[in-house]
Amino acid sequence: MNDRVRLTTTDNPFDPFKDWDEWYFYDLTKGYCTCEQLARIAPTSYKVSDEINYDEVEAAIERLLFIGAIGKDGTMVNYKKVYNPDLKPTVDDKAVKTQ
């Protein structure tokens, strides 16, 4: 799992870093299946470094930000990228946050 950045929906009240179980339950209950969506489109592999896998997950997050989420009731919801509050942001993270 990526410790730098995660994906959530704009309607999910839980923090995927601090309230993982509650966040995941809410996500599944709504039918978004965010983790499963990421796993399906991020070409990760045990044959490459964690850093490469993190980059692939972040690229998949960017794709899903563009697509959005559709709940089991057919409602369209936007995704948003959230940063780990316990990690010092990098120069790139700061640039993304201010856009």
N, C-alpha and C positions, 0 to 999 in steps of 0.2 A: 504494500500500500504506500502511496506517495505521502511523505510527511511534510512536504512543502506547500502543496496546494490541493484543494479538493473541489468537487463540484456539488452544488446543491440546487434546489429549486427555490424560486423567490418566495414561495408560500410555506416552505418548511421552517418552523420556528426553532428548530434544534441545530446546534453547532456540530458539524460532522467531526470536528476534532475533539471536543469536550464531552459531547452527549451522543456518542456513536450509536449505542443501542436504540435510543429514542429516535435519533435521526433516521436510522435504517428502517425501523418499524414504520415510521410515518411515510417514508419514501415508498416502501412496499405496499402499504395500505392504500395509498393513492394510485398505485399501479405504474409509477414512473420507472422503477427498476433501474435507477441511475447506475449502480455498480455493474449490473449486468450489461447495460448499454455500453459502458466504458470498456468492459472486458471484451465485448464483441468487436469493437472497432479499433482497439489499441493493440498493435502487433507486438506484444511483449514476449520475451523468451528467457528461459533459464540459461541460455547459451551466451547471453550478453550481460554487460555490467548493470548494476542497479541504476546507475546514472543514465544509461541509454534507455532503460525501461521507464524511468521517471520522465524522460523527455518524450517518449512515445505516449505515455498517459497524458501528459500536458498537451500534446498535439491533439489527442482525442478529445480532451476537455474543450479545446478551442472549436473543434468541429461541432460538438454537442451544444456549445453556447450559441452557435449559429442556427442549429436545427430547432432547439427547444424540446420540451417534453410534452407528451400527450398522456393524460391520465386514463384510467380504465373507464371513466365516464365520458371520455372524448374531449375533455377540457384541455386546452392548450395552456401550458405554463412555461415561463422563461427559466432558464438555468442562470446561475451566477457562480463565479469562481470565488472561493474564499481561501484566505491565506492562513497558515498556522500562526496563531498569535504568540506562540512560544519561541518562534524562530525569528532571528533578525532578518529583515527583508534584504534581498540583494538589489543591486542597481537595476536589473531587469524588472524585478517585482515592483519597485517604486515607479518605474516608467509605465507599467501596465496599470497600476492603481490610479494614476492620475489621468489616464485617457478617458 
